[in-house]
Structure formats: structure tokens, C-alpha cells
Amino acid sequence: MRHKRFDGMDCPTARTLDQVGEWWSLLIVRDALHGLTRFDEFQQSLGISPNSLTRRLTELCDAGLLERRRYSERPPRDSYHLTARGRDLQPVVEALAAWGRKHVTRKKGNVRLRDAETGAEADPVLTDRNSGKPITPDTFTYAATRTAHPVKRDRLPPA
């Protein structure tokens, strides 16, 4: 259940949460990254009620993260596939999973991201595309643009 919308904010984090912040949504995206496409597959994997799943799939399609493809006319059945926009969430999902394996489940989990050529398990890190450097609190800092909230402009150096 949504309590607030962030349409009026310029913050990319807040606006993104409007589209994928509900926990079922990110879990559906995760399952789609794992290759699931059909309603019953998502329902079995997640243990979500049919009504909730229908609502979430509709919202993800409306947000342009999934697309419906009809695979049966009688009875009418659709599959759900990630769009390029939806696939762009993979680093977010993998970062959450990596953090969870480290701090919550103590390396447990049923699915791992592996190198397609070598089979080696991936250890995702956030890196700067321009420099290739890992992004850590020691290597990068935040800076506030002129449109940032005053409390952040007071705290952070200017961009």
C-alpha cells in the first residue's frame, strides 16, 4: 500500500521508488531477471496472492519495466518480459542481493550471478563508468546542485 507519491520531487531515488519501491515489484523484477515470465511461475516463486500479483504486474507494465506478450488466446494467457528499462534494474537488484548475503543471510541464497564464460561467482561492486574506480565513501563524495534542498546545500559542497 502506497502512502505517498514523489511525483513533485526532482530526486531520482524518490521518483524511482514511486515505480519500484513496493517490495513485491523488485522481487518480480528479480524473478524476471532469473528467467521467469509466466504468472504461475511468479506466484509459485513468491507465494504472492493472485490479486496482488496482478496489480504489481500491471504497475510494472504501466511503468515500462515489463511488457505483456500473449501466448495463448483460449484461455487468454500472457507472459511478462523485462524491457530494456526493466533490465537496467539488474545492478540495483544485484547490489541488494550482495548486501543481503553479506549482512542478512550470511552467504545463504538460492541463486547466484555467475560469469557466463568461466562460471565464477560474481561479487558485484558499484563502479564509476568513466574512471572504472569502485565507488566507496573514501573514493567519491556527494555534491549538491543549486536545485538541491537547502538542508543538503548547507551540508554538502557545491556540484
Buried (B, 14 or more C-beta within 10 A) or exposed (E): EEEEEBEEEEEEEBBEBBBBBBEBBBBBBBBBBEEBBEBEBBBEBBEBEEEEBEBBBEBBBEBEBBBEEEEEEEEEEBBBEBBEEBBEBBEBBBEEBBEBBEEEEEEEEEEEBEEEEEEEEEEBEEEEEEEEEEEEEEEEEEEBEEEBEEEEBEEBEEE
